[in-house]
Amino acid sequence: MLTHPTLDQLNQLGLFGMAKAFGESQASAEAAALTHPEWLALLLDREMTYRHDRKLAARLRYARLRQQALVEDIDYRAARGLDRPLLQKLVAGDWIDAHDNLTICGPTGVGKSWLACALGHKACRDNRSVLYQRVPKLFGDLVLARGDGRYARITRALGGVQLLILDDWDLSARRPGAPRPPRDTRGTLWTTIDHHHQPAPRRGLARRHR
């Protein structure tokens, strides 16, 4: 079998994972010992893994999570009052499918943002769409967006994901001298939150209070 024409055909078909696996198999003595069904299964498995990894990378880029956090790295030994059975239920993500909201509360420095990002990362791995936003910056973006034509696009993005993570929820309100966002801007955010209660498509909301 000619290696290069086959590789070209696989790439032309967009089967890049299979093409890479095929090229590696030509240089592997172990691949020669595989039966035809085993060899085909190997190529298909590599193609599925390649596509899954690409989709996950795209979801994580869109989510713009503030921290690289994994639920597998949660330290239950730290004195933060974490309820392990409850967290395991949250990690499963059924609350997102049930359109429930989640509020993470606690003193500064206990890892609320980290935990929210870890749940967001797990949701991305579970093929759910996620978007992370800091509320003070979001308010500012909404105000500016009214003047530059981005308002509808931003609100669609907020309402179009299955999990919307709102961080630093009341930070701007508690900072002395901080301007209060316009009433219509706050109304837009509350409308978005209410939209995440709707039954379809599946949505959830995670809020982290400082």
Backbone as ProteinMPNN parsed JSONL, in Angstrom:
{"seq_chain_A": "MLTHPTLDQLNQLGLFGMAKAFGESQASAEAAALTHPEWLALLLDREMTYRHDRKLAARLRYARLRQQALVEDIDYRAARGLDRPLLQKLVAGDWIDAHDNLTICGPTGVGKSWLACALGHKACRDNRSVLYQRVPKLFGDLVLARGDGRYARITRALGGVQLLILDDWDLSARRPGAPRPPRDTRGTLWTTIDHHHQPAPRRGLARRHR", "coords_chain_A": {"N_chain_A": [[0.858, -1.189, 0.0], [0.563, 2.207, -0.846], [1.957, 4.746, 1.005], [1.933, 7.652, 1.074], [-0.087, 8.583, -0.865], [-2.366, 7.546, 0.425], [-2.322, 8.899, 2.867], [-2.711, 11.483, 1.891], [-5.305, 11.242, 0.877], [-6.763, 10.709, 3.226], [-6.37, 13.119, 4.599], [-7.566, 14.898, 2.803], [-10.183, 14.142, 3.103], [-10.651, 15.118, 5.567], [-10.021, 13.587, 7.743], [-8.112, 13.841, 9.952], [-7.114, 12.859, 12.363], [-7.078, 10.103, 11.909], [-5.277, 10.092, 9.795], [-2.897, 10.91, 11.023], [-2.537, 8.79, 12.823], [-2.287, 6.716, 10.998], [0.096, 7.373, 9.69], [1.887, 7.113, 11.834], [1.603, 4.414, 12.336], [2.883, 3.214, 10.236], [5.509, 3.363, 10.847], [5.775, 1.73, 12.97], [6.569, -1.315, 14.425], [4.864, -2.87, 15.915], [2.356, -2.316, 14.919], [2.215, -3.815, 12.615], [1.591, -6.318, 13.463], [-1.075, -6.275, 14.007], [-4.453, -7.277, 13.415], [-6.661, -6.786, 10.576], [-9.265, -5.776, 11.435], [-8.495, -4.849, 14.022], [-6.589, -2.938, 13.368], [-8.125, -1.101, 11.921], [-9.892, -0.351, 13.955], [-8.105, 0.93, 15.653], [-7.372, 3.186, 14.116], [-9.884, 4.472, 13.909], [-10.43, 5.001, 16.59], [-8.399, 6.847, 17.172], [-9.18, 8.922, 15.505], [-11.642, 9.682, 16.617], [-10.768, 10.519, 19.147], [-9.15, 12.675, 18.389], [-11.057, 14.448, 17.275], [-12.693, 14.883, 19.495], [-10.878, 16.158, 21.242], [-10.353, 18.499, 19.805], [-12.866, 19.742, 19.796], [-13.222, 20.116, 22.549], [-11.102, 21.872, 23.112], [-11.982, 24.091, 21.668], [-14.36, 24.719, 23.056], [-13.294, 25.421, 25.545], [-11.743, 27.634, 24.866], [-13.757, 29.405, 24.132], [-15.128, 29.616, 26.548], [-13.409, 31.024, 28.237], [-12.3, 30.746, 30.849], [-11.251, 31.881, 34.024], [-9.303, 30.687, 35.583], [-7.107, 27.871, 35.414], [-8.458, 25.197, 36.359], [-9.281, 22.063, 37.838], [-11.761, 19.669, 38.642], [-10.877, 17.328, 39.686], [-8.747, 18.079, 41.208], [-9.664, 19.188, 43.523], [-9.277, 19.974, 46.897], [-10.311, 18.388, 49.553], [-9.481, 18.304, 52.117], [-8.806, 20.75, 53.118], [-9.784, 23.361, 55.356], [-12.481, 24.469, 54.552], [-15.123, 24.055, 54.637], [-16.303, 22.401, 52.717], [-18.75, 20.394, 51.234], [-18.518, 17.216, 50.512], [-20.198, 15.097, 49.322], [-22.196, 16.754, 48.184], [-20.705, 18.32, 46.391], [-19.828, 16.345, 44.645], [-22.226, 15.74, 43.398], [-22.656, 18.163, 42.112], [-20.518, 18.174, 40.351], [-21.291, 16.179, 38.613], [-23.154, 17.468, 37.056], [-25.918, 17.464, 36.711], [-27.515, 19.458, 37.724], [-27.242, 21.532, 35.948], [-28.548, 20.576, 33.7], [-31.06, 20.516, 34.803], [-31.728, 23.138, 34.889], [-31.079, 24.612, 37.145], [-29.795, 27.095, 39.46], [-26.613, 28.071, 40.856], [-25.028, 29.273, 43.666], [-21.99, 30.327, 44.929], [-20.639, 30.929, 47.945], [-18.601, 32.665, 50.396], [-15.741, 33.656, 52.445], [-13.134, 35.966, 51.367], [-10.51, 34.587, 49.444], [-10.794, 31.828, 49.79], [-11.085, 30.257, 47.598], [-13.255, 30.451, 45.788], [-13.587, 31.405, 43.145], [-11.841, 29.68, 41.853], [-13.101, 27.202, 42.291], [-15.499, 27.607, 40.897], [-14.513, 27.856, 38.294], [-13.421, 25.314, 37.997], [-15.73, 23.73, 37.972], [-16.815, 24.773, 35.66], [-14.912, 23.97, 33.773], [-15.23, 21.201, 33.901], [-17.828, 21.033, 32.923], [-17.39, 21.825, 30.272], [-15.85, 19.651, 29.437], [-17.813, 17.778, 29.502], [-19.209, 18.246, 27.249], [-20.756, 20.566, 27.272], [-21.789, 23.944, 26.728], [-20.07, 26.806, 27.858], [-19.605, 29.932, 29.55], [-17.572, 32.361, 30.988], [-17.743, 35.218, 33.044], [-16.717, 38.277, 34.538], [-18.579, 40.186, 36.704], [-18.323, 43.065, 37.26], [-16.768, 43.92, 35.007], [-18.416, 43.022, 32.982], [-20.708, 44.632, 33.272], [-19.581, 47.096, 32.518], [-18.89, 46.502, 29.863], [-21.43, 46.109, 28.754], [-22.522, 48.652, 28.936], [-20.822, 50.129, 27.22], [-21.305, 48.705, 24.905], [-23.78, 49.473, 24.024], [-23.305, 51.72, 22.582], [-21.627, 51.03, 20.497], [-22.726, 49.083, 18.944], [-22.556, 46.412, 19.747], [-24.262, 45.347, 21.552], [-26.526, 43.611, 21.214], [-25.217, 41.301, 20.347], [-23.615, 40.618, 22.554], [-25.543, 40.129, 24.555], [-26.849, 37.971, 23.385], [-24.823, 36.09, 23.487], [-24.549, 35.759, 26.241], [-26.997, 34.603, 26.906], [-26.988, 32.32, 25.399], [-25.528, 30.126, 26.224], [-25.068, 27.014, 27.975], [-24.098, 26.976, 30.554], [-23.556, 29.713, 32.476], [-21.156, 31.561, 34.03], [-20.882, 33.832, 36.562], [-18.732, 35.94, 37.988], [-17.27, 37.631, 40.885], [-19.57, 38.911, 41.869], [-20.788, 40.97, 43.518], [-18.753, 42.791, 43.719], [-18.269, 45.352, 42.549], [-20.336, 46.779, 43.635], [-19.661, 46.958, 46.296], [-17.297, 48.337, 46.387], [-15.929, 51.338, 47.526], [-17.175, 54.364, 46.249], [-17.548, 53.354, 43.727], [-19.086, 53.448, 40.532], [-22.572, 53.026, 40.029], [-24.089, 50.604, 38.012], [-26.127, 51.362, 35.106], [-29.74, 51.288, 35.316], [-31.102, 49.94, 33.237], [-29.102, 48.347, 32.256], [-28.551, 46.665, 34.402], [-31.021, 45.47, 34.436], [-30.94, 44.048, 32.045], [-29.065, 42.069, 32.683], [-30.402, 40.687, 34.723], [-32.559, 39.768, 33.247], [-31.23, 37.991, 31.593], [-30.387, 36.125, 33.491], [-32.88, 35.185, 34.317], [-33.615, 34.026, 31.934], [-32.049, 31.778, 31.924], [-33.447, 30.114, 33.513], [-35.321, 28.992, 31.981], [-36.89, 26.179, 30.36], [-35.786, 25.198, 27.923], [-33.276, 25.885, 25.485], [-31.171, 23.626, 27.43], [-29.941, 25.099, 30.343], [-27.781, 26.622, 32.791], [-26.73, 28.433, 35.719], [-24.005, 29.814, 37.341], [-23.099, 31.56, 40.129], [-20.724, 33.552, 41.764], [-20.202, 34.863, 44.842], [-18.386, 37.465, 46.309]], "CA_chain_A": [[0.0, 0.0, 0.0], [1.337, 3.43, -0.907], [1.675, 5.526, 2.21], [1.642, 9.067, 0.855], [-1.432, 8.797, -1.425], [-3.375, 7.258, 1.448], [-2.321, 10.033, 3.788], [-3.333, 12.611, 1.203], [-6.738, 11.011, 0.803], [-7.321, 10.887, 4.568], [-6.37, 14.551, 4.897], [-8.566, 15.529, 1.953], [-11.479, 13.82, 3.692], [-10.741, 15.734, 6.893], [-9.79, 12.568, 8.771], [-6.75, 14.178, 10.347], [-6.697, 11.932, 13.414], [-6.749, 8.832, 11.27], [-4.066, 10.296, 8.999], [-1.745, 10.911, 11.924], [-2.359, 7.425, 13.324], [-1.821, 5.887, 9.883], [1.506, 7.654, 9.495], [2.649, 6.528, 12.941], [1.557, 2.947, 12.261], [3.832, 2.752, 9.225], [6.838, 3.313, 11.457], [5.689, 0.909, 14.169], [6.604, -2.761, 14.187], [3.723, -3.468, 16.594], [1.166, -2.18, 14.079], [2.214, -4.879, 11.607], [1.029, -7.537, 14.059], [-2.513, -6.106, 14.214], [-5.361, -7.763, 12.376], [-7.315, -5.68, 9.875], [-10.244, -5.12, 12.314], [-7.795, -4.139, 15.088], [-5.94, -1.785, 12.766], [-9.175, -0.139, 11.632], [-10.378, 0.163, 15.242], [-7.096, 1.87, 16.145], [-7.506, 4.441, 13.367], [-11.147, 5.111, 14.285], [-10.285, 5.513, 17.95], [-7.575, 8.049, 17.115], [-9.972, 9.975, 14.878], [-12.615, 10.147, 17.613], [-10.024, 11.264, 20.161], [-8.731, 13.93, 17.767], [-12.222, 15.338, 17.165], [-13.104, 15.256, 20.851], [-9.918, 17.123, 21.771], [-10.543, 19.768, 19.108], [-14.103, 20.355, 20.292], [-12.986, 20.555, 23.917], [-10.254, 23.055, 23.046], [-12.824, 25.197, 21.201], [-15.263, 25.101, 24.144], [-12.511, 26.085, 26.586], [-11.395, 28.975, 24.364], [-14.957, 30.249, 24.203], [-15.499, 29.808, 27.952], [-12.509, 32.036, 28.809], [-12.24, 30.541, 32.287], [-10.211, 32.721, 34.637], [-8.254, 29.854, 36.157], [-6.998, 26.492, 34.933], [-8.827, 24.409, 37.536], [-9.893, 20.766, 37.568], [-12.494, 19.149, 39.804], [-10.075, 16.25, 40.261], [-7.749, 18.665, 42.096], [-10.297, 19.785, 44.71], [-8.702, 19.492, 48.16], [-11.37, 18.323, 50.571], [-8.886, 18.337, 53.454], [-8.71, 22.136, 53.574], [-10.894, 23.772, 56.23], [-13.31, 25.433, 53.82], [-16.526, 23.682, 54.784], [-16.817, 21.783, 51.498], [-19.601, 19.216, 51.389], [-18.054, 16.342, 49.431], [-21.304, 14.5, 48.55], [-22.846, 17.788, 47.387], [-19.817, 18.686, 45.288], [-19.847, 15.258, 43.674], [-23.45, 15.915, 42.62], [-22.451, 19.316, 41.237], [-19.581, 17.766, 39.302], [-22.034, 15.374, 37.636], [-23.754, 18.43, 36.142], [-27.365, 17.33, 36.54], [-28.152, 20.739, 38.068], [-27.259, 22.338, 34.724], [-29.637, 20.038, 32.883], [-32.328, 20.823, 35.475], [-31.893, 24.59, 34.832], [-30.913, 25.174, 38.48], [-28.71, 28.042, 39.653], [-25.676, 27.736, 41.924], [-24.332, 30.419, 44.241], [-20.847, 29.929, 45.748], [-20.388, 32.004, 48.907], [-17.522, 32.431, 51.342], [-14.812, 34.778, 52.605], [-12.109, 36.152, 50.345], [-9.322, 33.745, 49.487], [-11.032, 30.4, 50.041], [-11.073, 29.526, 46.337], [-14.567, 30.428, 45.137], [-13.386, 31.52, 41.693], [-11.194, 28.442, 41.407], [-14.101, 26.143, 42.267], [-16.423, 27.893, 39.799], [-13.817, 27.526, 37.043], [-13.298, 23.856, 37.932], [-17.027, 23.216, 37.522], [-16.952, 25.167, 34.264], [-14.044, 23.107, 32.967], [-15.879, 19.879, 33.832], [-18.971, 21.163, 32.018], [-16.835, 21.795, 28.915], [-15.468, 18.266, 29.149], [-19.053, 17.01, 29.335], [-19.831, 18.719, 26.01], [-21.681, 21.661, 27.525], [-21.247, 25.264, 26.417], [-19.798, 27.561, 29.09], [-19.042, 31.277, 29.392], [-17.185, 32.977, 32.256], [-17.746, 36.68, 33.006], [-16.653, 39.04, 35.78], [-19.729, 41.085, 36.655], [-17.963, 44.476, 37.061], [-16.36, 44.129, 33.614], [-19.583, 42.787, 32.142], [-21.515, 45.85, 33.307], [-18.915, 48.087, 31.692], [-18.999, 46.095, 28.458], [-22.804, 46.317, 28.311], [-22.714, 50.092, 28.754], [-20.125, 50.524, 25.994], [-21.87, 48.006, 23.751], [-24.948, 50.203, 23.536], [-22.882, 52.756, 21.652], [-20.835, 50.54, 19.366], [-23.457, 48.081, 18.181], [-22.284, 45.027, 20.166], [-25.153, 45.009, 22.66], [-27.319, 42.408, 20.917], [-24.317, 40.149, 20.26], [-23.204, 40.245, 23.907], [-26.68, 39.53, 25.264], [-27.079, 36.637, 22.806], [-23.779, 35.199, 24.004], [-24.869, 35.469, 27.643], [-28.172, 33.729, 26.992], [-26.9, 31.182, 24.5], [-24.711, 29.031, 26.747], [-25.746, 26.161, 28.952], [-23.621, 27.358, 31.885], [-23.015, 31.063, 32.546], [-20.487, 31.778, 35.315], [-20.755, 35.248, 36.883], [-17.77, 36.049, 39.088], [-17.202, 38.941, 41.541], [-20.959, 39.35, 41.694], [-21.099, 42.252, 44.149], [-17.515, 43.507, 43.967], [-18.389, 46.76, 42.181], [-21.277, 47.453, 44.534], [-19.073, 47.132, 47.614], [-16.119, 49.188, 46.32], [-16.296, 52.731, 47.804], [-17.106, 55.29, 45.138], [-17.736, 52.693, 42.437], [-20.338, 53.856, 39.888], [-23.607, 51.996, 39.95], [-24.462, 50.407, 36.608], [-27.465, 51.856, 34.767], [-30.831, 50.384, 35.639], [-31.435, 49.061, 32.123], [-28.034, 47.36, 32.148], [-28.823, 45.663, 35.429], [-32.202, 44.734, 34.001], [-30.518, 43.09, 31.024], [-28.42, 40.936, 33.348], [-31.427, 39.896, 35.409], [-33.315, 39.074, 32.209], [-30.402, 36.86, 31.181], [-30.477, 35.131, 34.559], [-34.206, 34.572, 34.227], [-33.624, 33.207, 30.728], [-31.407, 30.501, 32.234], [-34.401, 29.259, 34.212], [-36.266, 28.436, 31.022], [-36.641, 24.741, 30.181], [-35.089, 24.777, 26.696], [-32.387, 24.759, 25.665], [-30.732, 23.403, 28.796], [-29.037, 26.14, 30.794], [-27.565, 26.754, 34.223], [-26.041, 29.672, 36.072], [-23.19, 29.755, 38.548], [-22.725, 32.893, 40.603], [-19.79, 33.514, 42.874], [-20.24, 36.09, 45.637], [-17.194, 37.758, 47.087]], "C_chain_A": [[0.891, 1.234, 0.0], [0.942, 4.347, 0.243], [1.213, 6.932, 1.877], [0.291, 9.312, 0.184], [-2.535, 8.539, -0.41], [-3.463, 8.393, 2.448], [-2.994, 11.239, 3.16], [-4.845, 12.455, 1.147], [-7.41, 11.206, 2.166], [-7.403, 12.367, 4.933], [-7.401, 15.287, 4.053], [-9.976, 15.291, 2.48], [-11.676, 14.444, 5.067], [-10.552, 14.757, 8.029], [-8.361, 12.72, 9.293], [-6.232, 13.274, 11.464], [-6.295, 10.585, 12.846], [-5.454, 8.956, 10.458], [-2.824, 10.258, 9.878], [-1.466, 9.502, 12.447], [-1.825, 6.509, 12.233], [-0.324, 6.103, 9.648], [2.37, 7.044, 10.579], [2.692, 5.004, 12.841], [2.561, 2.408, 11.251], [5.244, 2.622, 9.784], [6.873, 2.432, 12.696], [5.675, -0.568, 13.806], [5.395, -3.444, 14.822], [2.47, -3.402, 15.72], [1.079, -3.291, 13.052], [1.59, -6.161, 12.14], [-0.48, -7.439, 14.27], [-3.296, -6.735, 13.074], [-6.019, -6.553, 11.706], [-8.387, -5.007, 10.734], [-9.573, -4.318, 13.436], [-7.156, -2.866, 14.549], [-6.954, -0.687, 12.459], [-9.723, 0.48, 12.923], [-9.412, 1.172, 15.828], [-7.224, 3.217, 15.454], [-8.778, 5.192, 13.754], [-11.071, 5.712, 15.682], [-9.465, 6.805, 17.96], [-8.336, 9.209, 16.481], [-10.989, 10.55, 15.862], [-11.934, 10.963, 18.694], [-9.607, 12.631, 19.635], [-9.897, 14.918, 17.704], [-12.703, 15.793, 18.533], [-12.18, 16.329, 21.424], [-10.072, 18.487, 21.109], [-11.784, 20.488, 19.609], [-13.92, 20.883, 21.71], [-12.137, 21.826, 23.931], [-11.063, 24.266, 22.606], [-13.767, 25.662, 22.306], [-14.51, 25.851, 25.243], [-12.081, 27.48, 26.14], [-12.59, 29.911, 24.481], [-15.316, 30.575, 25.646], [-14.673, 30.896, 28.618], [-12.479, 31.945, 30.343], [-11.035, 31.279, 32.873], [-9.039, 31.907, 35.138], [-8.282, 28.464, 35.531], [-7.218, 25.567, 36.137], [-9.533, 23.133, 37.106], [-10.598, 20.265, 38.821], [-11.717, 18.015, 40.462], [-9.048, 16.777, 41.262], [-8.353, 19.337, 43.325], [-9.725, 19.144, 45.97], [-9.781, 19.54, 49.238], [-10.81, 18.375, 51.984], [-8.792, 19.746, 54.003], [-9.969, 22.517, 54.347], [-11.71, 24.868, 55.547], [-14.788, 25.091, 53.887], [-17.127, 23.063, 53.539], [-17.603, 20.513, 51.822], [-19.282, 18.269, 50.24], [-19.19, 15.683, 48.66], [-22.014, 15.523, 47.662], [-21.995, 18.165, 46.183], [-19.789, 17.596, 44.218], [-21.104, 15.314, 42.81], [-23.305, 17.087, 41.653], [-21.534, 18.966, 40.071], [-20.299, 16.963, 38.225], [-22.781, 16.25, 36.638], [-25.247, 18.311, 35.937], [-28.092, 18.638, 36.85], [-28.198, 21.679, 36.859], [-28.409, 21.886, 33.837], [-30.999, 20.371, 33.477], [-32.61, 22.319, 35.536], [-31.819, 25.239, 36.213], [-29.755, 26.168, 38.49], [-27.858, 27.613, 40.842], [-24.992, 29.013, 42.379], [-23.233, 29.902, 45.161], [-20.48, 31.102, 46.639], [-19.23, 31.639, 49.831], [-16.608, 33.631, 51.436], [-13.78, 34.827, 51.496], [-10.958, 35.172, 50.543], [-9.545, 32.271, 49.71], [-11.119, 29.589, 48.75], [-12.41, 29.443, 45.629], [-14.436, 30.498, 43.615], [-12.788, 30.233, 41.129], [-12.222, 27.325, 41.274], [-15.09, 26.359, 41.13], [-15.793, 27.532, 38.457], [-13.642, 26.018, 36.889], [-14.608, 23.233, 37.462], [-17.271, 23.582, 36.06], [-16.125, 24.297, 33.343], [-14.659, 21.72, 32.807], [-17.087, 19.929, 32.895], [-18.51, 21.162, 30.564], [-16.46, 20.381, 28.522], [-16.687, 17.383, 28.927], [-19.861, 17.5, 28.138], [-20.934, 19.738, 26.255], [-21.011, 22.991, 27.195], [-21.182, 26.1, 27.688], [-19.263, 28.935, 28.726], [-18.798, 31.865, 30.773], [-17.143, 34.496, 32.082], [-17.565, 37.234, 34.416], [-17.717, 40.12, 35.692], [-19.327, 42.553, 36.506], [-17.557, 44.788, 35.624], [-17.541, 43.967, 32.672], [-20.478, 44.01, 32.108], [-20.901, 46.923, 32.416], [-19.03, 47.777, 30.206], [-20.407, 46.353, 27.92], [-23.079, 47.801, 28.073], [-22.071, 50.555, 27.449], [-20.777, 49.914, 24.757], [-23.097, 48.7, 23.197], [-24.555, 51.247, 22.485], [-22.139, 52.248, 20.442], [-21.482, 49.37, 18.621], [-23.249, 46.644, 18.604], [-23.293, 44.515, 21.176], [-25.921, 43.711, 22.4], [-26.43, 41.169, 20.883], [-23.907, 39.68, 21.649], [-24.35, 39.567, 24.652], [-27.02, 38.157, 24.704], [-26.058, 35.639, 23.338], [-24.076, 34.807, 25.449], [-26.01, 34.462, 27.75], [-28.053, 32.453, 26.193], [-26.084, 30.017, 25.006], [-25.504, 28.231, 27.771], [-25.326, 26.488, 30.384], [-22.968, 28.732, 31.806], [-22.45, 31.281, 33.945], [-20.28, 33.273, 35.511], [-19.908, 35.382, 38.14], [-17.758, 37.475, 39.636], [-18.557, 39.631, 41.462], [-21.236, 40.727, 42.292], [-19.851, 43.067, 44.439], [-17.659, 44.993, 43.673], [-19.304, 47.508, 43.14], [-20.64, 47.76, 45.873], [-17.844, 48.027, 47.58], [-16.529, 50.633, 46.544], [-16.127, 53.608, 46.567], [-17.311, 54.66, 43.77], [-19.063, 53.12, 41.836], [-21.32, 52.705, 39.818], [-24.013, 51.828, 38.492], [-25.866, 50.906, 36.335], [-28.533, 50.807, 35.032], [-31.142, 49.437, 34.486], [-30.37, 47.997, 31.914], [-28.214, 46.268, 33.183], [-30.028, 44.822, 35.051], [-31.875, 43.695, 32.952], [-29.898, 41.859, 31.659], [-29.443, 40.07, 34.054], [-32.301, 39.151, 34.409], [-32.56, 37.846, 31.721], [-30.456, 35.747, 32.214], [-31.818, 34.411, 34.511], [-34.297, 33.651, 33.021], [-33.016, 31.834, 31.0], [-32.303, 29.591, 33.074], [-35.332, 28.552, 33.233], [-35.895, 26.994, 30.69], [-35.871, 24.354, 28.935], [-34.507, 25.997, 26.005], [-31.873, 24.681, 27.084], [-29.717, 24.463, 29.207], [-28.898, 26.082, 32.313], [-26.793, 28.022, 34.474], [-25.278, 29.461, 37.357], [-22.785, 31.167, 38.916], [-21.77, 32.735, 41.774], [-19.819, 34.857, 43.579], [-18.928, 36.246, 46.386], [-17.573, 38.046, 48.527]], "O_chain_A": [[1.86, 1.304, 0.755], [-0.228, 4.677, 0.432], [0.17, 7.359, 2.374], [-0.436, 10.197, 0.635], [-3.539, 9.252, -0.394], [-4.558, 8.804, 2.833], [-3.761, 11.94, 3.82], [-5.581, 13.421, 1.346], [-8.489, 11.792, 2.256], [-8.395, 12.814, 5.509], [-8.047, 16.212, 4.545], [-10.856, 16.137, 2.323], [-12.744, 14.313, 5.665], [-10.89, 15.066, 9.171], [-7.517, 11.845, 9.1], [-5.043, 12.959, 11.506], [-5.292, 10.0, 13.255], [-4.638, 8.035, 10.438], [-1.818, 9.647, 9.517], [-0.315, 9.07, 12.51], [-1.008, 5.628, 12.501], [0.427, 5.15, 9.436], [3.45, 6.52, 10.303], [3.685, 4.378, 13.21], [3.037, 1.281, 11.386], [6.066, 1.869, 9.262], [7.883, 2.386, 13.398], [4.873, -1.014, 12.985], [4.942, -4.479, 14.333], [1.628, -4.299, 15.76], [-0.02, -3.677, 12.654], [1.115, -6.995, 11.369], [-1.107, -8.42, 14.671], [-2.863, -6.727, 11.922], [-5.939, -5.434, 12.213], [-8.435, -3.778, 10.774], [-10.03, -3.224, 13.768], [-7.183, -1.828, 15.211], [-6.7, 0.494, 12.695], [-9.984, 1.682, 12.98], [-9.832, 2.159, 16.432], [-7.192, 4.263, 16.103], [-8.753, 6.413, 13.909], [-11.586, 6.803, 15.925], [-9.799, 7.749, 18.677], [-8.154, 10.359, 16.881], [-11.174, 11.765, 15.93], [-12.461, 11.991, 19.117], [-9.698, 13.63, 20.348], [-9.738, 16.091, 18.041], [-13.076, 16.953, 18.711], [-12.647, 17.297, 22.024], [-9.939, 19.517, 21.769], [-11.763, 21.701, 19.822], [-14.403, 21.966, 22.041], [-12.426, 22.756, 24.684], [-10.85, 25.364, 23.12], [-13.96, 26.865, 22.484], [-15.033, 26.81, 25.809], [-12.058, 28.409, 26.948], [-12.45, 31.067, 24.88], [-15.76, 31.685, 25.94], [-15.181, 31.619, 29.476], [-12.618, 32.953, 31.036], [-9.951, 31.294, 32.29], [-7.902, 32.378, 35.122], [-9.34, 27.951, 35.167], [-6.272, 25.208, 36.837], [-10.287, 23.124, 36.133], [-10.089, 20.421, 39.931], [-11.875, 17.764, 41.656], [-8.532, 16.013, 42.077], [-7.638, 19.985, 44.089], [-9.692, 17.919, 46.093], [-10.112, 20.604, 49.762], [-11.568, 18.479, 52.949], [-8.708, 19.934, 55.217], [-11.069, 22.061, 54.036], [-11.637, 26.039, 55.918], [-15.614, 25.761, 53.267], [-18.331, 23.179, 53.313], [-17.151, 19.669, 52.596], [-19.725, 18.492, 49.113], [-19.159, 15.701, 47.43], [-22.392, 15.214, 46.532], [-22.513, 18.313, 45.077], [-19.733, 17.894, 43.025], [-21.06, 14.977, 41.627], [-23.769, 17.022, 40.515], [-21.75, 19.41, 38.943], [-19.952, 17.058, 37.048], [-23.019, 15.835, 35.504], [-25.801, 18.99, 35.073], [-29.163, 18.898, 36.302], [-29.089, 22.522, 36.759], [-29.149, 22.705, 33.292], [-31.984, 20.494, 32.748], [-33.592, 22.745, 36.145], [-32.419, 26.29, 36.437], [-28.855, 26.102, 37.654], [-28.32, 26.885, 41.721], [-24.439, 29.751, 41.563], [-23.507, 29.124, 46.075], [-20.058, 32.151, 46.15], [-18.918, 30.464, 50.025], [-16.682, 34.533, 50.602], [-13.577, 33.85, 50.775], [-10.493, 34.956, 51.663], [-8.577, 31.517, 49.813], [-11.215, 28.362, 48.799], [-12.678, 28.463, 44.934], [-15.089, 29.747, 42.89], [-13.184, 29.764, 40.062], [-12.23, 26.591, 40.286], [-15.482, 25.4, 40.464], [-16.456, 26.969, 37.586], [-13.706, 25.497, 35.775], [-14.601, 22.311, 36.645], [-17.859, 22.804, 35.308], [-16.575, 23.925, 32.259], [-14.62, 21.133, 31.726], [-17.342, 18.976, 32.158], [-19.165, 20.564, 29.71], [-16.722, 19.956, 27.397], [-16.605, 16.362, 28.244], [-21.051, 17.208, 28.023], [-21.93, 19.77, 25.532], [-19.801, 23.139, 27.366], [-22.115, 26.104, 28.492], [-18.56, 29.096, 27.729], [-19.688, 31.872, 31.624], [-16.586, 35.003, 31.108], [-18.168, 36.741, 35.37], [-17.759, 40.881, 34.726], [-19.932, 43.25, 35.692], [-17.96, 45.815, 35.079], [-17.655, 44.688, 31.68], [-20.962, 44.394, 31.044], [-21.606, 47.583, 31.653], [-19.243, 48.674, 29.39], [-20.568, 46.767, 26.772], [-23.779, 48.166, 27.128], [-22.686, 51.279, 26.666], [-20.799, 50.53, 23.692], [-23.424, 48.535, 22.022], [-25.352, 51.609, 21.62], [-22.026, 52.963, 19.446], [-20.851, 48.746, 17.768], [-23.704, 45.731, 17.915], [-23.198, 43.369, 21.616], [-25.963, 42.824, 23.253], [-26.839, 40.101, 21.339], [-23.853, 38.477, 21.904], [-24.147, 38.545, 25.307], [-27.434, 37.269, 25.449], [-26.388, 34.484, 23.606], [-23.877, 33.655, 25.835], [-25.979, 33.57, 28.598], [-28.918, 31.583, 26.288], [-25.947, 29.013, 24.307], [-26.478, 28.714, 28.349], [-26.104, 26.301, 31.319], [-21.943, 28.897, 31.144], [-23.179, 31.194, 34.932], [-19.584, 33.914, 34.723], [-20.327, 34.981, 39.226], [-18.175, 38.413, 38.956], [-18.666, 40.782, 41.041], [-21.855, 41.567, 41.638], [-19.871, 43.942, 45.305], [-17.215, 45.819, 44.47], [-19.102, 48.687, 43.429], [-21.032, 48.723, 46.531], [-17.375, 48.447, 48.637], [-17.397, 51.13, 45.827], [-15.079, 53.598, 45.921], [-17.254, 55.355, 42.756], [-20.072, 53.158, 42.541], [-20.944, 51.558, 39.578], [-24.257, 52.82, 37.805], [-26.715, 50.883, 37.226], [-28.275, 49.604, 34.98], [-31.417, 48.26, 34.715], [-30.664, 46.892, 31.459], [-28.05, 45.085, 32.884], [-30.064, 43.618, 35.306], [-32.44, 42.602, 32.946], [-30.165, 40.735, 31.235], [-29.363, 38.843, 33.991], [-32.74, 38.034, 34.68], [-33.152, 36.797, 31.467], [-30.559, 34.57, 31.867], [-31.888, 33.189, 34.646], [-34.97, 32.622, 33.067], [-33.412, 30.842, 30.387], [-31.961, 28.434, 33.318], [-36.047, 27.624, 33.609], [-34.72, 26.628, 30.733], [-35.333, 23.248, 28.891], [-35.161, 27.039, 25.938], [-32.119, 25.593, 27.873], [-28.741, 24.697, 28.494], [-29.765, 25.568, 33.019], [-26.258, 28.623, 33.543], [-25.831, 28.985, 38.348], [-22.197, 31.886, 38.108], [-21.974, 31.901, 42.656], [-19.494, 35.881, 42.979], [-18.425, 35.31, 47.007], [-16.701, 38.319, 49.353]]}, "name": "protein", "num_of_chains": 1, "seq": "MLTHPTLDQLNQLGLFGMAKAFGESQASAEAAALTHPEWLALLLDREMTYRHDRKLAARLRYARLRQQALVEDIDYRAARGLDRPLLQKLVAGDWIDAHDNLTICGPTGVGKSWLACALGHKACRDNRSVLYQRVPKLFGDLVLARGDGRYARITRALGGVQLLILDDWDLSARRPGAPRPPRDTRGTLWTTIDHHHQPAPRRGLARRHR"}
